[in-house]
């Protein structure tokens, strides 16, 4: 669970940082808040592989690119959708590593689970398709939906780094019309 806490930076100024609570309820060490100085770029190698370090929440930012997709399908038919987000943070997003980024249904809502076709979980439509997404590069998230029941559905989506943080909420949704 993400919590805000007050911290002092290396010059004794007060700020805030986000951190992950431990199972014991004790707070773990956190990164100082922005101090007006540019943050040092993390070492690329620190994110690589399944044993790489997870990024800190303050290193993760994104921005939606393009237009929100929409699709019309008949009941029982499937369709593929793609959305793209720019990495506006300082962390490298590396597939298969703790810094891998997933497309999530906002709020972890399972309301659209009956439309999911081969999603990672009922609330995670897709993972980044690129092996690595550097800062200022664009990631693509492609997933399939099935027309389960007639109606128009707006699926709210946003990015998440599992176990670390949800990324910026740009209010993005995909529209699926089932006829």
N, C-alpha and C positions, 0 to 999 in steps of 0.2 A: 504494500500500500504506500503510495507516495504521500509525503508530508512536507510541509514547509517548516523550516527552522531558522533561527537567527544564528549568524556566525560572524566572526571578525575576520577581516582579510589580513594579509600579511603586514599591513601597515596599521592595524588596529581599528580600522573603520568598520562600522556595523553594516551588515547586508543580510541577504537571505539566500538560501539555496534549497533545492529540492533533494530529497534523499529517499532511500528505500528503508522502511522499518524492518528490523530484524525479528525473527520469530520470538526472541526473548523480550521484545519490547524496548530493548536498549537501542539507542541511536547509534548508527554507524557513522564513520567519518564522512564528511561531505566536502564538496568543492566550494570555495568562496564565490560570492556573487561577483558580477561584473564590476570592475573598479574604475572604468574609464580607459584602462590600458587594453590593447588587443590581447586576447587570450592566445597563449602559445599553441601552435598547431600540434595535435597529437601525432606521435610517431605511427606511421601507417602500419608497421609490423605489429604494433600492439593490439590491433583488431583482428589479425588473421587467425584462421583456424578455430576449431571448436574450443580451444583452451585460451583463446585471446581474451583480453579484458573487455567487459561490456562498457559501452560508452556511458558517460555521466549524462543525466538529463539535460544539463545546460549545454551540452555539445550537440544536441539533436534538434534540428529545426527543418521544416519543409514548407514548400509553397506549391499549391495546385497549379498545373500547367494545362492550358487548353480549355475546352468546353466539356461539361459533364455529359457523359454518353447517355443515350436512351435507345431502347430497342422495343420492338413489338413482336410478340410470339403468340402462337396458338397454344392452347392447353396441351401439355405433353411435349411440346417442342422445346429445343434448347437454343441458346444464343451465347456467343462469346462477347465479352465487354473488356475494354482496356481503359485504364486511367493512368495519367502520368503526374509525378510530383518531382519538383526540383529539390535537391539536397541543399538547403540554405544554412546548415549548421557547419561544424568543423569536424565532425566524426565521419569516417569512411563507413559506408554501409557495405558489409561484406557478406555475401551469401554463404550460409553454412557456419557462420561465426556468431558470437553473441551480439554483434552489431547488425545482424540481418534485420531488415525492415519488412513488416507485414502490413497488408491492407486489412483493416479491421472494420467491422460494423460498429459505428459509434455507440458508446454505452454498453457494448457487449450484448446488444439486443439479439435474441434468438428468434425474433418475429419473422425472419426471412429464411430460416433454416430449411423449410420445405421447398425452397427454390434453389438450394445449393446443389451443385453438381461438382463433385471432386474438390470441394473446398478443403483447406487445411483443417479447419474445425467449423462448427456451425456459425461461428462469429468471425472467422478469418478467411475471406474469399481467396486471398493469394499472397505470395511472397514476391519480393522483387525478382524480376527475370534476369537482370544483369548480374554477372559474377561480383562486380564491385562498382559502387557508385561514389565517386569522389565529390567533395564539396563543389557546388555550382553545376554539377552534372544532373541529368534527369533519369529517373527510374520509372520503369513500366510495370504495372500490375495487371495481369490478365486473368480473367476468371469466367466461368460459365454459369448461367442461370437456366432454370427450367420453368416453363409456364405451368404452375401448379393449380391455380384457380383464377378465373376471370377477374380482372380488375387492374387498376394502375397502382404500382408500388414504387415508392421513393425510398431507396436504400441509402441511409446516411453512412458515409465512409470517411475514415481518416487513418493515418499511419500510426503504427505502434512498434516499438522495439520491446519485445516480450521480456517481462521481468524488470524493465527499466522505466519506461514512460510512454505515454501517448504523445505524439508529436502535435504540432500546431493544428488547430481546428479551423479549416477554411470554409466550413459549411458546405462541403461537397456531398452530393448525392447522385446516384444513378437512378434513372427511371426505367422501370420495366412495365410494359403494358401487355397484359395477357388477354387474348380475345377468345 
